Amino acid sequence: MTDQKYSELAIEKIAKTKINDVDFDNINFGRKFTDHMFYCDFIDGAWQQPKIVPYQPMTLEPSARALHYGQAVFEGMKAYKDDNGNAFLFRPEDNHRRINISAARLAMPEFPKEYFMEGLTTLMKMDKDWIKPGVGNSLYVRPFMFAIDPAIAAAPSEAYRFMIICSPAKAYYTSKIRVLFSEKYSRSADGGVGYAKAAGNYAAQFYPTGLAQKRGYQQIIWTDAKTHEFLEEAGTMNIFFRVNDTLLTAPISDRILDGITRKSVIQLAEDSNIPVEVRRVTVSEIKEAATNGSLKEIFGAGTAAVISPISAFEHGGEVFEIPDTENSYALRLKKQLLDIQHNLSEDKHGWRYEVK
Ligand SMILES: *Cc1c(COP(=O)(O)O)cnc(C)c1O
């Protein structure tokens, strides 16, 4: 796509904002959308004119290949506002890079960075009132791409749509969660698509996660498909274990998503001299650490919940409770991240991206 000629972003504004219909104090995550959306179609081998239009339903051929073969990828990121009304994104170029990594794995075209950044920042400016100040408030931004070619042969589509929609959010999973270490089902396999934010990865988790939820566990910690002995990640979060004062997390692989929160947490931990070991973590060492009291914390890290402390896990029919710890790394790292995201502290790694 390097020889693509860029066409100018076309903008159609909504006649009247819907913002007054939204109760920002009682937000049901992901159900309300802002006034505008961005889209751009890939047709005849080229990205067409990108557009921002009022958020609205769209028409799609029943034969659109995304519906049959799951050629669909997405991203998740957030916009924040400080008390002076300045809006920020967090490492958005990493989301751009990652959606193209996901797209490549699903035989989809790359989306050009110029279109992505311009569409994203223009949309943020147009819907800026939807980003509420205050730590915990944010605007969840969902870029995604899917196959729209009306043809049901099992082959890659020739036409795609790239979109960005936005939904106001409060921090969710406010209380600690209980998790199940997977012993039967798997999220991803060697050589598979686990590292991609491919739509089907999430569909495949709903059934086993539903079974876990019936037993009182909000999430599953996925283990490697081959042996179920290595702890990998949660469904939408990477996972950290604190044993004594050291943080452990699995290395990125073709089975594990390269989370932006994960790599930010690793950097912040290193900045405050917390030892971090990025290596394979076994179920048996964590059970042993829980038994002998050296397991101090487990937490998930991902854009949606930022950091989710975990209070218990089950494996092999046994439940292990993790007592609250003083000096929680999870709470400290969460505060550091939120402070950077909301422009309340110095941003020494250049992660904040001001929308202006
Ligand atoms: C999105 C996601 C994460 C978290 O990534 P962030 O960039 O931190 O939001 C972790 N694991 C999976 C499987 C994911 O889909």
The ligand as an ORCA input file, in Angstrom:
! r2SCAN-3c Opt
* xyz 0 1
  C      -6.571     -6.608     24.163
  C      -6.027     -7.784     24.880
  C      -5.105     -7.675     25.929
  C      -4.689     -6.354     26.501
  O      -4.038     -5.523     25.596
  P      -3.940     -3.958     25.900
  O      -3.188     -3.428     24.750
  O      -3.203     -3.814     27.178
  O      -5.332     -3.466     26.000
  C      -4.565     -8.840     26.464
  N      -4.934    -10.035     26.011
  C      -5.829    -10.198     25.028
  C      -6.170    -11.563     24.564
  C      -6.413     -9.075     24.440
  O      -7.319     -9.223     23.486
*
